[in-house]
Amino acid sequence: MDDTITLLWIGTSHESGGFSSLLKKSGYNLITAADVPAGVEAVRKHPVSLIVLENEISCIQGELAAVRLKSAAPRTPILLLCEPLDSGAPQAFFVNLILGLKAGPELLLRAVSTLLPRQSARKTAS
C-alpha cells in the first residue's frame, strides 16, 4: 500500500509563500486547485488526506466554501487559511482548523501534522 500523504491546496499562495516546496520536502504529495469547483473535482478524482483552503474575503466565506468540499469529501479534514476580520464572527463548523493567511511555514506544518489522520499507527497495530 502507498503511504504517501496527499494534500489538496485550494488557492494560490502555496507558491508565493514557499509552502509548496516546504510541503514536498516534508514528504507530502501536493495537488493544487485554483478554486473550490476545481477542488471538488480533485477530491473526487484523488484520495486526499487533508484540504488546505484559502479564502481572502473572510473566514465566513471560507466556511461556506468548505460546505461544498465536505459534501464531496466528508471525512477529509480542512485547514482554512483566512483573515478573520469580524471579531464577532461565529466559530466555523465545517473546517477543522483556521489559520491566518500570513501564518508562517512552521505554524502551517504544525497545523498540517496535527490534522492528518494517524494512518501509520493503525497499520502497524495489526
C-alpha positions in Angstrom: 0.0 0.0 0.0 1.0 3.5 -0.7 1.8 5.6 2.4 2.1 8.9 0.6 0.0 11.6 2.2 -1.7 13.8 -0.3 -2.7 17.4 0.4 -5.1 19.4 -1.7 -4.3 23.1 -1.7 -7.1 25.3 -3.0 -5.8 28.8 -3.7 -2.6 30.5 -4.9 -0.3 31.3 -2.0 1.3 27.8 -1.9 3.8 29.0 -4.5 4.4 32.6 -3.5 4.6 31.7 0.2 7.1 28.9 -0.4 4.7 26.4 1.1 4.7 24.1 -2.0 8.4 23.3 -1.8 8.3 23.1 2.0 5.4 20.6 2.0 7.2 18.5 -0.7 10.4 18.5 1.3 8.4 17.3 4.3 7.3 14.3 2.3 3.8 15.3 1.3 2.3 14.9 -2.2 0.7 18.2 -3.2 -2.2 18.7 -5.6 -3.4 22.2 -6.3 -6.6 23.7 -7.4 -7.3 27.4 -8.3 -10.8 27.4 -6.8 -13.4 25.4 -5.0 -15.1 23.8 -8.0 -11.7 22.6 -9.2 -11.0 21.4 -5.6 -14.3 19.4 -5.5 -13.3 17.8 -8.8 -9.9 17.0 -7.4 -11.2 15.2 -4.3 -13.5 13.2 -6.5 -10.5 12.0 -8.6 -7.8 11.6 -6.0 -7.6 10.2 -2.5 -6.8 13.3 -0.4 -5.7 13.2 3.3 -6.1 17.0 4.0 -7.6 20.0 2.3 -5.9 23.4 2.7 -8.4 26.1 1.7 -7.5 29.7 1.2 -10.1 32.5 1.4 -9.0 36.1 1.1 -12.5 37.5 1.6 -13.4 36.3 5.1 -13.4 33.2 7.3 -17.2 33.0 6.9 -16.9 32.9 3.1 -14.3 30.2 3.6 -16.6 28.2 5.8 -19.3 28.4 3.1 -16.8 27.1 0.6 -15.9 24.3 3.0 -19.5 23.1 3.0 -19.2 22.2 -0.7 -15.9 20.4 0.0 -17.3 18.4 2.9 -20.2 17.2 0.7 -17.6 15.8 -1.7 -15.1 14.5 1.0 -17.0 14.3 4.3 -14.1 12.6 6.3 -11.3 14.8 5.0 -10.1 17.4 7.4 -10.0 21.0 6.2 -7.5 23.7 7.2 -8.8 27.1 6.4 -6.4 30.0 5.7 -8.2 33.3 6.1 -8.2 36.7 7.8 -10.8 36.8 10.5 -11.9 40.5 10.1 -15.1 40.2 12.1 -14.2 39.6 15.7 -17.8 38.7 16.5 -18.0 36.1 13.8 -19.1 32.6 14.9 -16.7 29.7 15.1 -16.5 27.7 11.8 -18.3 24.4 11.9 -17.2 22.8 8.6 -13.4 23.3 9.0 -11.1 21.6 11.5 -8.7 24.5 12.0 -8.3 28.1 11.0 -5.0 29.9 10.5 -4.4 33.5 9.3 -3.4 33.9 5.7 0.0 35.2 6.8 0.8 32.2 9.0 4.5 31.2 8.9 5.7 28.0 7.4 6.4 26.4 10.8 2.9 27.1 12.0 1.4 25.7 8.8 3.5 22.5 9.0 2.4 22.0 12.7 -1.2 22.5 11.7 -0.9 20.0 8.8 0.6 17.3 11.0 -2.0 17.9 13.7 -4.9 17.5 11.3 -3.6 14.4 9.4 -5.2 11.1 10.4 -2.9 8.7 12.2 -2.9 6.1 9.4 0.5 4.7 10.1 -0.4 3.9 13.7 -3.4 1.9 12.7 -1.4 0.0 10.0 1.3 -1.1 12.5 -1.2 -2.2 15.1 -2.1 -5.4 13.3 
